[in-house]
Amino acid sequence: MENEIKQIKESVDIIAKTTASILDNMATKQELMEVKEELHDFRTEMKSFKNDTGDSIEKIDKEIADLEDTALLNDKRIEKLENKIFV
């Protein structure tokens, strides 16, 4: 009987230590809500970044196209000047 009581006490101690460890590592509802809010804010920032980046890329693409048009126009002007000079 005494041996059984000792085993029960050891089992209860193990359960108590395990429960204490679980409670120490468990997040509170408040902590989970804070993480959820941070995740939401991060997602919002990433969407904004994605949109801003997309807008910037479109603007850069337009500027590159404008520069290409300007370079082509300048090439044509240079060609006309060369033709006038070398004729």
N, C-alpha and C positions, 0 to 999 in steps of 0.2 A: 504494500500500500504506500509506504513511504517513497519507494522508487517511482511509483506512478505519479505521486504528487510532485516529485522533483522533475519528472519529464513534462508534466503539465505546466509547471512554472517556467521551465526552459522554453516551451512552445509559446507561452504567453509573452515571455521576454522577446523572443524572435518576432512575434507578431507586432508587439509594441514598437520595436526598433524599425521594422519594415514600415509600419504605419507612420512613424515619425519621419522617416526618410521620404516617404511619398508626400507627406504634408509639406516638408521643407522644399521639395522640388516642384510642387504643384503651383501653377500660376493662379492668381486670384482673378475673379471676374473683371475687376477694374484693370488689372494688367492686360488681360486679353482685349478689353475694349480699347486700351491705349495702343496696343499693337495693331488692332484693326483700323483705328484712325490713322496711324502712321502709314499703314499700307495703302489706305485710301488716298492720303495726301501724296504718297509716292506715285501711285498710278495716275493721279491728276497731273502731277508735274511731268511725268513721262509723256502723257498725251499732249500736253502743252509743248513740250520739247519736240515731240514728233511733228506737230503742226508747224511750229516755228522753223524747224529744220527743213521741212518740206517747202514752206514758203520761201526760205532763203535759197534753197536749191533751184526753185523755179525762177527766182529773181536772177540768180547767177547764170542760169541757162539762157535767160533772155538777154542779159548783158553780153554773154559770149556770142550769141547770135547777132546782136547789134555790132559787136566788134568785128565779127566775120564779114558782115555786110559792109562796114566801113573799110575794112582791109580790101575787099573785093572792089569797092568803088575807087579806092586809092590806086589799086593796081591798074584799073582801066584808065584813070587819069594819067598815071605815069606812062602807060603804053601810048596814049595819045600824044603826050609831050615828047616822048622818044621819037614817035613817027614824025612830028613836026620838026624836031631838031635834026634828025638824020635824013630828012628828005632833000 
